[in-house]
Amino acid sequence: MRIFTAVLATETNTFSPICVDRRAFEASLYAAPGEHPETPTLCSAPITVGRRLAAEKGFDLIEGTAAWADPAGLVNRLTYENLRDEILGQLRAALPVDAVVLGLHGAMVADGYEDAEGDFLARVRAIVGPDILVCAELDPHSHLTAKRLAAANFFVYFKEFPHTDFVDRAEDLWRIALDTLAGRVKPVMSVFDCRMIDVYPTSRDPMRAFVDRIVKMEAHDPDILSISIVHGFMAGDVPEMGTKMVVITDGKPEKGVALARELGLDLFSRRGTFIMPQIDEREAVSRAMAATSGPVVIADVWDNPGGGTAGDATVLLAELLAQGATDTAAGTIWDPMAVQICMAAGEGAEIQLRFGAKSGPGTGNPIDGIVKVIRLVRNAEMRFGESFAPFGDSAHIRLDEIDIILNSTRAQSFDPSLFSAMGIDPTVKKILVIKSTNHFYASFARIAAEILYCSAGTPYPNNPARTAYRRAPRNIWPMVDNPHGMEQGAA
């Protein structure tokens, strides 16, 4: 048995000013066939899990290119086409194959390709023909389009947010694929459009209970092969943006359709209750400074590079300076030029530096001051679950008793090792400021005395009811109150 696998993934915030070219993929992950590291990145677990299963079960795994770029704005057209065609060429060379198992994200938008994954999957299907199994693992912060559904047999999405389960979901993907090839199951994918867009952290109820419920359903009903919630990605201005419910049954389409609808309407009935309560920067800093124990983690939730923003907003840092915060570490502020200046100055130097707030409106103002360069690290990285996330050449500077990490590769704050990599012990600080919506939670909750979710500035379009969409559907909540009408009562 011969199975082809490859990865092509990024998350596109169509409002972000940071465009993605090939260098962005190479800075995050670009691995030629067979050169993917043993540890997976967020969307490349199908390769590492596939390697193990191939060794155990004796099938041939033909690896294509693996390419992942950290979330940002529009992908350069030639970059997308060249990476796509590189993988498609590898697939043609691998024929005949029994299946294609892919790692995708699901929210990629390239110049000229509003539905990049739909384009890619349609071309894969055209190469292998109608009878070959095509499946993929995807991030739930994505779009599910009719074009993708027509091209693939089934999709499995991460269940957790933060995405701590991407390896587990790759295991599910391969289990269903191998059982299908062996004739043990016949996967049928059913989809319900929830006609809403929201943020669904699984670190708290009601989403925690909802995910636990579907996991139990998978475990106890032999007809159900997988259930996924496609959260949608509100910063992706595309026609099929929004939350979807996906149920894969073993040859039971009627059951799948009914269950997807039941779960989707249940989710819709809880709209507006999922996201974490947020406070502004003034209250967040005041509460953190008044706390009697630490560290207090302040999450700058909307300047999250994991959602495609630049990660250079200074609104929260300016408030810390204004209130005279001390014993504080902030990581990170993306400013490659400031990092270069610090690198040239060297460790121990005291220099006049302007940094941050260069990417666009809503990010605050640049910070000016005499800073001390404490530590410089080339190619810095932090942990993220079983893998590592690079944040590039970085500088640890100190300004008015606040330790600040400047980085050159945009990355959200996944793990406290972000600080320790730069010579800062995060466990002894009174206040830690990070940039992440919820991926930080699993690791930072282990050391935090308290976590505050802060909405500071507007680097991210975080209110769909007010966002100036041009392409996204307008007949979904919260753009309209109840697009399902009487259907809601059937939940």
RABEL-V431475 format. One line per field, one symbol per residue. burial: + if it has 16 or more other ideal C-beta (glycine too) atoms within 10 Angstrom, else -. A space follows every 50 residues. Layout:
burial = ???
//
This chain:
burial = --++++++++++++++++-+-+-++-+++++-+--+---+++++++++++ +-++----+-++++++++++++++++--+++-++-+++-++--+--++++ +++++++++++-++++++++++-++-++---++++++++++++++-+++- +++++++++++++++++-++++++++++-+----+-++++++++++++++ +++---+--++--+---+-----+++++++++++++++-+++++++++++ -+--+++-+++-++++++-++--+++-++-+--++--++----+++++++ +++++++++++++++++++++---+--+++++++++-++-+++-+----- --++++++++-+++-++---+++++++--++++++-+++++++++++++- -++++++++++++++++++-++-+-+--++++++++++++++++---+-- ++++++++++++-+--+-+--++--++-+---++-------
//
